Amino acid sequence: RAEAESAIATALETAGADVVALAGFMRVLGGPFVDRFAGRLVNVHPSLLPAWPGIEAIRRAWEAGDAMLGVTVHYVDKGMDTGPIIGNVVVARGATLEETEVAVHEAEHRLFTRITVELLDAADAQRP
């Protein structure tokens, strides 16, 4: 794992990545990787963190009877979905789990795109 993460980090730096955006990555990154990209490593998660970190967040929120679900974009730290929140959006519970999943995923795409573009624009503005 450490070797693979080191190779990925080198490739990202060689490419000049300003932001590393994770969507559906589904693995916890090691401390050295997280440290190397601190403040530039972001993730989208299908819940209103800190509620429902980890896998199957939508299903778990649905089964718990949550009326309001949502999406969070956050900086990645060494924990499981515990990094500082950049933004989130509330999604109302649908009539079915499937309907709710569709709505949450659509909200993920909109929020993650908006925030990633904002972060890239900010990185561009800092360049000489």
N, C-alpha and C positions, 0 to 999 in steps of 0.2 A: 504494500500500500504506500509506504513512504517513498519508494522509488517511482511509482506511478505518479504520485502527487508532485514530486520534484520535477519529473519530466513535463507534466502539464503546466506547472508554474513557469518553467523555463520557456516553454512554447508561448505562453501568454505574454511573458515579458519580452521575448524576441519579437512578437507581433505588435508590441507597443500598446497592449490593452490598458485602457484607463479604468475600466469598470469590468468586474467579473460578475455576470448575472446568471444565477442558478434557477432553473425552473424544471421541476421534475427530476432533480438530481438524485434524490432519495438515498443519500449516504452522508454520514457525518465526516467532515474533512478534519484531518489531523491538525494539531496545534501549529506546526511549522508553516503549513500552507495558509492557515487562517492569519497567522502573524504577518506573513509575507505580503498579504493583500488587505491588511486591516484598513477599514474605511473605504475600501473599493470593492468589497465582496458583498453582494446582495442576494437575497432569496425571496421568493414569493411562496406564501403558505396559505392554504384554503381554510383559515379560521381567523377569528378575531383574537390574535395572541394577546395575552398569555394563555387564553383558553385553548385547549385541544392541540397541543404541540404533537409532533410526530405523525405517524401514518394514520390513514383513514379518518382524518379530522372531520370531514363532512358527515360521514356515517355516524361517528360517535356523537357529534353535536345533535344530529337528527334524532338518534335513539334516546338521547337525554331530554328531548322535548324542547330544545332551544327554539325560541320564536324568531330570533335574529341570529343569523350566521354571518359569515363574511370572509374577507380576504385581508391579509397583512403582507406588506413588503417590509423587510427588515435587513439590517446589516447582520452578517454572519459573525458569530463569535464561536467560542469553543464548546458551547452548549447545544442542546437540541431545540432549535427555534427560540432561543433566548436573547438574541441580539437586539440592540436598540431599534425601535420601530421608526420607519421612515414615513409610512402612511398606511391607512387601511380604509376599507369601505364596507358598509353594512349591506347584507343581502337578506331580504325577508324570506322566511321559510315558505317553500312552495307547497302545493297540495300533495306532492309525492316526493320521496327521496330523489328519484331520478330527475324530476323537474328542478329540485333544489340544487342538485349537482350541476346541471346545465347552467343555471343562473350564477352559481359560484364560479364556475370555470370561465364564463364570459366576463365576469367582474375581474377575475385574475388577469385575463389577457389585457383588459383596458387599463387597470391600475399599474400592472408591471410595465407595460409599454410606456405609459406616461412618466412614471418615476425613472425608468432607465434612460429615457430621452433627456429628462431634466438633469440627471447625474452626468450624462455625456456632454450636455451643453455646458454645465458648470466646469467640467474638466477642460473642455475646449477654451473656455473663457480664461482659464488660469495659464494657458500656454502663452509664451512670449510672441 
